[in-house]
Amino acid sequence: MDFDPRPYIKEIARGPHGRRDLTREQARELFAAIFAGRVGEAPLGGILVALRMKNEALDEIAGMMEALAPHVAPLRLPSGARALLLASYNGARKLANLVPLLALRLAREGVPVLVHGVAQEPSRVTTFDVLARLGHPACASLEEAERRLDDERIACVPLSLLSPALARVVDMRLVMGVRNTGHTLAKLLLPANVEPHSACRLVSVTHPDFLGLMRGYFAAVPGDALLLRGVEGEPVVRLHAPQTIEALGGAGAVELRIDAAEAGYPLPERDADSTARWTREVIEGRIAAPLALAAEASLIARHCRR
């Protein structure tokens, strides 16, 4: 722990009138030290809380992602349709978790789906919980993930396999009790050998400021992403009202509208067993899928085949 983070903390933690954003270079230097394990738990907690209170700036996120790049493992993705990188870090708090249904529908349409995330709150039902009950448990290695993507078109990969350094930052949620910058970086994660435009990242946002930050990031940094206002922080559309998904990268932002909506669709109970049973019945055609989620899956599949 030979890195002194105090000059950086003084920049971002001076209160609402004195705090300043880090430059891109400062953010890269600070997070390079964090990812290298050179910053202790106490100062790391302070840094993450200060960033949460301040809100991250675009240059800060860009610098952090540059610092993260050497700490992400390579992973071979299947050829054909672009793979979808589906970050699932929240889980269901009040409603049933629909991410497993979205992922399985896309896999059935031939889109390789890499689900990555962590399980952090026992009170929430995670995507990993439900998919494990449907025969898709978390992979024990990246080699297993590659085989599953080839054979089943879906693989669940703990963040600790893709980036142990980032997992340490995300796991600070268990210490601090709140989400942190690591969760934002996880949504932007790409395996080390994957070119920015050769895979699509499905990114969920929860508030307008974060929406603007993600738009700015993909305008400044090459890549391909689909951006939406998710449900409980997960990347699934609302079922009861029309909404848009933004395709970012290349030609800029393009709005893709989902008009399918239905009020009162009967969702299962929130627990993992009930959600898994319902998901299986929908996949097998015994229950009609929610119209909006079916439309989201079709839109994503078309985008990944483009």
N, C-alpha and C positions, 0 to 999 in steps of 0.2 A: 504493500500500500504506500508507494513512494511518490504518488502524485498528489499535489496540493490543489484541491478544487476550490479553495476559498475565494480566489479572485473571481471565479465564474459565479459562485453563489452570491457574491456581493453585487454582481450585475443584475441578476434576475430576481433577487429576494429582498429588495429595498422597499417594498410596499408599493401601493398603487401609483404614487407620484414620483418615486425615485427609480423604480426598476427599469431596466433596459433589455431589449432583445440582444442575444448573442449574435455575433457575425457568423457567417457560414464557417469560416475558419475556426472560430472559437468553439462552435458547436461540434465540429469535427474533432478538434483536439480533446475536448472534454469527454466526448463519447468514445473516442478511441481508447482513452484511459479507462473508462467504465467497462467497455467490452473486454479489455485486456485484464480485468480484475484488479486494477490498480487504485480503485476507489472503494473505501470501506462502506459497510452497510449504513451507518449513521449519516455520513455526508451524502450517500446516494439517495437515501430517503428524503433528505432536505432538498436536494436538487430536483427530484421528481415532484415533490409537493409544490415547490416554487414554480416549476414549469406549468403544472396544472392550474395554479392560481393565476398565472400570467397569461396563459394560452401560448402555444408554440407558434412561432413565426415561420414563414415559408423558408427563409434562409437557414433557420435552425434545423428544420426537418431535413432539408437537402444535405446539410453538413452531417447530421446524424446518420443518414442513410449511407453516405460515403464512408463513415467510420465503421458502419455495420458490415459493409461488403466483404471484407476479408474473413468475417466470422460466420459466414453462411456456407453450408455444405452444398456440394453439387448433387443434382438428382436428374437422372435421364427421364425425359417425358416421352410418351409414345408419339409416333409420327401420325400424320393425318390431320384431323381437326385440332385446332389449338386447344391446349389444356386449359381448364378453368382452375384458378387458384382461389379457393373458397376459405376465407379466414373466419373461424367461428370461435369467439372468445368470451361471449356473454352467457349464452344459454337462456332457457326459458324461466322467467320469474313469475309471470301471471298467466300467460297463454301457452298453449301447446307449441312445441318446437317444430317448425315446418321445414327447417333446413335439411334434415335427412330426406324428406320427400323430394325436395328440389334437387338434391345431389343425385339421388337414385334415378329420377326421371331423365336427367341429363346423361348419366352413364348409359341408360338404356337407349338413348338417341345417339350413342357413339362418341360423346364428348368425354375425354378423360377428366376426371374431377379429383383434384388433390385437396382434401379437407385438412386444414391444419389448425391447431388450437391447443388449449390447456383446460384442465378441469380445476377450478379454483374455489368455487363456492358450493358447499354441499346442499344449500337450499335451492340451487338452480339445476335444471335438467339440461345437460349439455348435448350437443350433437353427437359427441362420441358415445355418450350413454345409450342413445337410441340406436345408432348404427351398430353398436356391438350386439344389441339384441336382435338385429336383423342380419347377422352373419358377417359383419364388417368391423371386426375389432381393431383397435389401434395397432399399427405396425410396430414391430420390435426393432426394425432396422430399415435403413433407406433402401437396401437391396430388396427387402420384402415389399416395400412400397412400389418399387419399379415393377416387380412381378405382378402385383395386384393391378396396377394401372394398365399393364399389358393384357392381363387375363380378364379382369372384371370391370375395367374402366373407372374404378373408384378406389382410393386409398386414404386412410385416416392416419395422419402423421403428427405425433406430438411435436410441439415446437422444440423440445429439448433435443430431438434428433436433427432438425434442420439448423438450429442455431442455439447451442447451449448458452452462449453469451447473452443473446437476447432473452432467452428463457429466464435467466437470472434477473433481468430487469423487470420483465412481466411478473415474475413471482413476488416482487416487492408488494404487489397488491395484498398478498397474504400477511405481510408485515404492517403495511400502512392502512389497509382497509379500503383503499380507493384505487380506481384505475389510474394508469400513468402513461407517459409518453411511449413506453415500450409497446403498448397496445396499438398505438397509431403506427409505429414502425412495422409491427407484425402484419398489418393490413397491406403494407406496401412491399412485403417480402417477396423476393424471387430467389430460387435456387441459384447457386453461384455460376453455373454453366448455362443458364437460360437467358437468351437474348430478350431484351425488354418487350419487343413486339411479337415474340413467338409464343407467348402465353397471355391469357387474360386474367386480370385480377378483379374479383367482384368485391367492391368496397361498400360497406354500409356506414352511413353517417346518422347522427342523432340530433344535430342542431345546425343552424345556418352558418355559424362561424367555421365549423369543421368542413361543411360543404364547400365554402369558399377556399379553404386551405387545400383541399384535395384537388379542386379545379386548378388552382395555381400550381400545385406540384406537377400534375400531369401536363400542364402547358409548358412548364420549364424543363422537365426531365422526360426523355423518351420513354414510351411505354404504352400499354394498352390496358384500359380499365373500364369497367361498368360501375357507375356510381348511383346509389339510390338511398332514399330515406328508409331505413330498415324498420323492423319491428323488434322492440326491446334490444336494440343494438345488433340484431342478426340480419343478414342480407336477404330477407324475404319481403315481398311486397305486402301492403295492406290488402285485405280481402274485400273490404266493403266500399272502397272508393277508387276512382281512376287515379293514376299517378304516372310519373315519368321516370325513366332510367336514362342517365346520361352516358353516352359512349365518349370516352376521353382518349386523346392521343392522336397522332397522325394529323388528321384534318381539323383538329380542335374538338370542341364539344358539340355533340349531336344529340338532340333529345329524341328518345324513343318512347312513345306513349303506350301505356297499358290501359285500355278502356274497360276491360272485363272486370266486373265487380258484382258482388251479391251480398245483400244484407242477411244476417242470421244464418250463415253457413254453420252447421253443427260440428264444432271441433271436439276432439276427444278430451278427456281429462289430461292435466298437465304432466302427470307422472310418466316416467320413461316406459314402463310396461304398456300403459294404455296408448301412449303415442306410437310405440313400435307396432302394436297390433293394428291400430288404425292406418298407419303408413303402409303396412303390408297389404291390407285390404284395398287401399287405393291403388297401389302398384299392380295388384292382381286384377283390378277392374271390378271388384265387388262393391266399391263405393266410388262415387264420382269425385274426381279431384276438384278442389276449389278453382274456379274459373281464372281468377287472377294469378294464382300460382302456376297453373298450366300455361297461361300466357307468358309469364316470366320465363319459364323453362324454354318455351319455343323461341322467345326473343334471344335468349342467351345462346341457345344451340345454333341459331342462324348466324349470330355474331361470330361464334367460334369457328364456324365452317367457312366464313367469308374469305 
